[in-house]
Amino acid sequence: MGLSHILPELKMGLASLFAHKLRSLLTMLGMIFGVGAVVAMLSITAGAQKEMMSFIDQLGVNNIIIEAREAVDQNELQTVRATSPGLSFRDYRALSENVAGLVAITPRKRFKPQRVLPKTAQEPPQLIGVLPNFVEINSLKLVSGRFFTEEENRASAAVCVLGESVKVNLLGYDDAIGKYVKINDTWLQVIGVLTQQAGGDADNEGVQAANRNNLVIVPLNTAMRRFEDNSSYLKDEIDGIYMKVQPTVDSIETSNVVRAILTATHKDAGDFTVIVPAGLLEERKRTQSIFSIVMICIAGISLLVGGIGIMNIMLATVLERTREIGIRRAIGARQGDIVRQFLTEAVMISILGGLIGIAFGFSLSRVIASVAGWSTVVTGSSIAVAFGVSVFIGLLFGIYPAVQAAKLDPIEAIRYE
């Protein structure tokens, strides 16, 4: 069938739609809301996927993180200490010597400063002490300056690397390299500034939340020797260990070895948590798949309602145009021509509704992002899926009315009033 046959049917379809503008618009509403819902729901899913990948990248897919579960009061501390010494340098050495496939490993000691200079009205930064290989383990990049060296760690040098937020809050937007910040009673020289780090909902993953943009990072020995935590009697010797394994090593299996070693040294006290980003990624993917299916089903219901609306209107149109159908059949139109005519009108309703629905869905995703604070990403695939489904719905629900129209007896149709 050539273009010469299709164009007249398209013109007839458009003429029919514009002849009943309000009815056509009301019929499209179901498709508009349905397609808009699909685009918006998929944008939420894509945004969540992007945030998930950002969070996993921040933790490191080849990394294993051990977090201390520290006591909240003296009674809990005494109960735990009766069986376990807590997370310590002994654990760090045991893991270094017994875990195969390690690329790098560093303890972490964290402090919450009591006083910070220059003063800031923002959230006070968190200070952590780590080894120089922390930058390699977490694939950190610096916007200026450098990271500290092993020599500076051995010398307990009073140097630090600032997260982007700390740098701006304390020292403004000017170059910070060479300037000083005072944490408690210790002046630290700034030797590096980290690039802006992506945020992650760490609390939901069992990782203690630490905004890397709000960190002051110092050599581990500097943290241990120059700073004293007022609540140190409740703290473990170290509060975390970061490990990076080779890409060829299964980090999930390695984490089982790590867990077994620590369970033995801690006498099964349960005072630590082992976080495996690769495992979190798999779990998140499964959850995301279920979430996506539910969202699509909800949006699909709207499209289904829109399809039923198209069928309803097209059946009413067939009744209105029974005489027209009879005349067309009488002058030589075949059943296939009648089917194509009504199918074309149904598909055009769904195409126009789909195009408007895409614009509506894009706007809706922006509104959701601004009001709810969620991350939304409108992708080409989501637009293609939503539009494709809308056209399919129009085709599917337009078949029955079109076939009914084609089955009308020409003689009876001409007599119909």
N, C-alpha and C positions, 0 to 999 in steps of 0.2 A: 504493500500500500504506500503510494507516494505522498509527497508533501502536499500535492494538490488536493488530496482527499482529506488530509488532516486539518489544513488551514480553515476550510469552511466549518468544520465541526468545532474548532477552537473559537471561531468567531461567534458561532451560534451559542456555545457555552458561555462566553463572556457576555453576550447580549442578554441571555437568560438571567445571569447573575446580577447584572446592572439594572435589569428591569425590576428586580425585587431586592433593592439594596439592603433594606433593613433585615429582611428575612435571611438574606445571604450572610450578613454580618453576624446575626444571632446564631446561625448554623455554624459559623466559623469559630465562635467563642469557645466551644468545647475543644477544638483543635488548638486554638491560641493558648488556652490555659494548660492544656495537656503538653504541648511542645515546650511551653515556657517552664512548666514544672520539670520536665525531663532535663532541659538544659541547666536549670538551676540546681537540681539534685546532683547531676553529673559534675557540675562545677564545684559543689561542696566536696564530693568524693575526690575529685582531682586535687583540690586544695589540701585536703587531709593527707592524701598520698604524698604530695610535695613536702608538707611539714614532716611527715613520717620519715621520708628519705633524708631530709635535712638533719633531723635529729639523729638518725642512725649513722649518717656520715660524720656527724660531730663526735659521736661516741667511738666510731671506728669499727668497721665490719670485722676486722681481724683482731679486735681488742677483747680483753677480758678485764672486767673491773670488779675489784673486791671493796666493799664498803663495810665499815665497822658499824655494828648495832650497839651504840653506846648507851650506858645506863642513864636513866633520867633522875634517879635519886640514889641516896646512900644505901637504902635497903636492897634495891635491885642490883646495885654494884656488888654488894657483899655476896649476894646469891650467885651471881655470875662468876665472881672471882674465886669462889669456893672450888670451881672446876676448871676455869679458863683464865689465862693471863691477859686475854684480850688480843687484839691485832697488834703485832709487834714486829720489830726488825728481825726477830728470829723467824717469823713467818716469811718475811721478804727473802731471807737467805735460803730457807727451805725450798721455796718456790723457784728461786733462781737456779738452785743446784739440781732440782728433781723434775722440772717440767721441760719436756723436749720441744724443740721447734721455736724457742723464744727468740724474738728479734730484739726486744728491749723490755725492761721492767723498772718501775720506779715506785718507791713509797710516796705517800702524801701526808703532810701534816697541815691541818687547817686551823686558822685562828680567826676569831671575830674581834677586830680592833675596838678598843674602848675610846681611843682618841685618834683623830686624823687631822693633819694639817697639809695643805690649806683646808679650811673648813668648807663643808658643802651641805646644802639643804637637801640633797638627794639621798637615796639609800646608801648607807656607808658600805664601802667595798669589803670584800672578803680576802683575807691573805692566805695563800697556800705556799707551802715549801715543797719543792720537788727536785728531782735530779735533772740535769741538762737534757737528758733524752726524752723528757716530757713533751718537747716540741715535736720530736719525731713520732712518738707514740700517737699523739693526737693530730698529727699533720697540721700543725699551727703555722700560720703565715704572719709575718710582721709587716706593718705598713711603714715602719721606720725603725732604725736602730738594729739591735741584735739580741739574741738570747744569751743568757749567762753561760759560762764555760765550766768545765770540771775543776779547773784551777780556782775559780772564784767560789765554787762550792766548797772545796777543801779549805779555803781560807776564810770561810763564813763571811764573804764580802757583803758589804751593805749596799747591794744593788737590787734593782727590781725591774720587772717587765709589767706594763700596765695594760689592762683591757681598754677597749676604745671608750666605753662609758666613763670609767674612772679617770682616764686622761682628760676628757672634756670637762667632767665635773670638778676636778681638782685644779687643772692647769690650763683650761680653756682650749682654744683651737690653734694656738701657736705651737711651734715645734717644742716637744717636751724633752727631747734627748738632752741629758746633762743636767736637767733640773732635779730638785729634791722634793720628796714628800716625807712627812713624818707620820709613822705608824706607832701609836703609843709613845714610847720614849726614844725611838730609833729613827734617825734620818736615813732615808734610802735614796740613792741616786738612780734616776730613770735611765736605763740603757736601751730600752726597746718598747714599742707599742704594737699590740696585736691588731690585726685587721678585724673589722666588724664580724662577729660570729653570729651564726643563725641561732635563734632560740629553740628550745626543745622542752616539751612538757615532761621534765625529768621525774617529777614526783609520781606520775602515773606509771612509770616503768620500774619503780623501786630504786632509782638513782636519786640520791639526795640532790635537791635542786642547787645548782651553782651556775649563775649567769656568768659566762666567760667574759662578757663585756664589762663585768663589774668585779674583776679579779685583780689583785696585786700578787704577782708570782715572784717568789724569791728562791734562792738556792735552799735546798733542804737543810743543810747545816746552819745556814743563817736563821732559818725559822726555829730550829731546835735550840740554838745557843743564844739568840738575841731577843727572843720573844717568850713571854710566859703567860699562859692562859689562867685566868682567875679560877676557872672551874676544872683545872687540870686533874684534880683528884677523881673526877668522874670520867675522864677521857682515857682512851686507849693510848698506847705509846705512839702509834700512828693510826690514822683514821681511814686510810684507803691505800690501795695498791693498784696501779695501772700496768697492764701487761699487753704486749703486742706479739702475736705469733706470725709465723711465716704464712704467706697466702696459700701454700700447699697443705697446710696443717688445718684439720677440722677443729675450729675454735670451740664448737659445742662439746666434742669429745674431750678436748683439752680441759674445758671447764669442769668436767666430771673428775678429772685427775686433781685439779686444783681444789675442788670441793672435798675430795677424799683426804688430801694432805691436811687441809685446815681442820676438817672434822676430827682427825686423829690428834693434832696438836692442841686443839681447843676442847678435846674430850666431849664432843657433841653438845657443846653449850648453846649452839645456835646464836652466837653473838656476832655473826658476820653474814653478809649477803654477796653472792656471786652473780654478777650481771653479765650476760653474753649478748652483745648487740645483734649478732647473727641470729640468735634464737628469738630475740625481740622482733627482728625483721620478719621472720617466718610467722610468728604469732600475729603480728600486726597485719600481714598480708591476708591471713585467714579471716581475721576479724573484718578487715576492709572489704573482702569479697562478699561476706554475709551482709554487711552494711550496704554495699552497692546493690546487691540483689533486692534487698528490702526497699531501698530508695527507688529503684527502677520500677518495682511492682506498684508502689504507691503512685508514681507518676504515670505508669501504664494504665491505671484505672481511669485517670483523667482522659487519656487518649481513647480508651474504650467508650467512655461516656460520649466523647466527641463523635466517635464513629457511629454510635447509635443515633445521635442527633442527625448526622448526615443521612443515614438510612431513612429515618422518620420523615425528613423534609423531602427526600427524593421520592418516597412513596406518595407523599401528598402532591408533589409536582407531577407525577405520572397521572394521577387522577385529574388534575387541573388541565393537563395537556392531552387527554385521551383523544379528543377530536383531531388535534394536530398530528398525533401519531397515526391515526386512521388515514388522514389525508396523505401523509408521507408514504405509508404502505401502499395506498391506492395508486400513487403515481410512480411506483417502482422501487421504493426503498426496501431493502431486505431486512430480515431480523437482525443480522449482524450490524447493519448501519444504525438501527435503533439502539442496540446494546452499546455501541461505541459512543453514540450521542450522549446518553445518560451517564455512562462511565466517565466520559470526558468532563462533564459538569461536576460529578462527585469528586474526581481527582483535582480539578481546578479549585474547588472549595478547600480541599485539604492542603493543596500547595500554597494558596494565598494565606490560609490560616497558619500553615507551618512557618512561612516567612515572617509573618507578624509575630508568631509565637517565639521565634528565635530572638527577635529584638526584645520581646517582653522578658524572655528568660535571661538574656544578657543583663538587662536593667535590674531584674530581680536578684541576680547573683551579686551585683554591685550593692544593692540595698542590704542584702544579708551580710555582706562583708563589713559594711559601715555600721550597721545597727547591732548585729550580734558579735562583731569582732572576729568572725571566723575567716580563715583564709579560703578564698574561692578562686578557681582557675577555669575559665571557659576555653575549652580546647576545640580544635577543628573536628576531632572525632566525635565529641559530644553533639556538636551542631549537625554533623552528618548523620549520626544515629537518630537524633530527634526528628530531623527532616525526613529521612528515609522511612521511619516508622509512620509518620503522619501521612505520607503518600500511600504507603501500604494499607493503612487503615481506611483511607478514602477509597482505594481500589476495592478492598475487601467488602466494605459495607455498601459500596455502590453497585456491586454485582447483582444482588437480589432485586432491587428496584429496576435495574436496567433489563434484566431477564423478564421480569413481570411485564414491563412495557413492551418488549419485543413479542411476547406471547399473545398480546391483545388481538382479537379478531378484527381485521380491517373494516368489515361491514358494520359490526356492532360499534366499533370505535367511532366511525363517522356519524352514526346515529346518536352517539352519547351526548347528552345535554348537561 
